Amino acid sequence: MVEGYKWRQEQRQQELTVLAWSVAALMRQKKLPRLERLLKKGEGQKKTAEEARREWEELQKEFGL
């Protein structure tokens, strides 16, 4: 039970870290990506690891990272 709580806390910390990084990256942008792109319509659908990696790389290119 304690392991589950610890895992949830670690997951939450990772989520907050990604959120903070995303906000900082968006603040540096001259032109923001479309909101629909950020919200990723159809998010309920499962993506393969390759699709997720490709989307991540596209966002990095848009942010100039």
C-alpha positions as CSV (number, residue, x, y, z in Angstrom):
1,M,0.0,0.0,0.0
2,V,2.8,2.4,0.8
3,E,4.5,1.5,-2.5
4,G,1.3,2.5,-4.3
5,Y,1.2,5.9,-2.6
6,K,4.9,6.5,-3.3
7,W,4.4,5.6,-7.0
8,R,1.4,8.0,-7.2
9,Q,3.5,10.8,-5.6
10,E,6.3,10.2,-8.0
11,Q,3.9,10.3,-11.0
12,R,2.4,13.5,-9.7
13,Q,5.9,15.1,-9.3
14,Q,6.7,14.1,-12.9
15,E,3.5,15.6,-14.2
16,L,4.2,18.9,-12.3
17,T,7.7,19.0,-13.7
18,V,6.5,18.5,-17.3
19,L,3.8,21.2,-16.7
20,A,6.4,23.7,-15.4
21,W,8.7,22.9,-18.3
22,S,5.8,23.3,-20.8
23,V,4.8,26.7,-19.3
24,A,8.4,28.0,-19.4
25,A,8.8,26.8,-23.1
26,L,5.5,28.4,-24.1
27,M,6.5,31.7,-22.5
28,R,9.5,31.9,-24.7
29,Q,7.6,31.4,-27.9
30,K,6.9,34.3,-30.2
31,K,4.0,32.5,-31.8
32,L,2.0,30.0,-29.7
33,P,0.9,26.7,-31.3
34,R,-2.8,26.3,-31.9
35,L,-4.7,25.3,-28.8
36,E,-6.1,22.2,-30.5
37,R,-2.6,21.0,-31.2
38,L,-1.7,21.4,-27.5
39,L,-4.9,19.7,-26.3
40,K,-4.4,16.8,-28.8
41,K,-7.9,16.0,-30.0
42,G,-8.8,12.3,-29.6
43,E,-6.6,12.0,-26.6
44,G,-8.7,9.1,-25.3
45,Q,-7.3,7.0,-28.0
46,K,-4.2,4.9,-27.1
47,K,-1.0,5.8,-29.0
48,T,1.9,3.6,-29.8
49,A,5.3,4.5,-28.3
50,E,6.4,5.5,-31.8
51,E,3.4,7.9,-32.3
52,A,4.0,9.5,-29.0
53,R,7.8,9.9,-29.7
54,R,7.0,11.5,-33.1
55,E,4.5,13.9,-31.6
56,W,7.0,14.8,-28.9
57,E,9.7,15.5,-31.5
58,E,7.3,17.7,-33.5
59,L,6.5,19.8,-30.4
60,Q,10.2,20.2,-29.7
61,K,10.7,21.4,-33.3
62,E,7.9,23.9,-32.9
63,F,9.4,25.2,-29.6
64,G,12.8,25.4,-31.2
65,L,14.4,23.0,-28.8
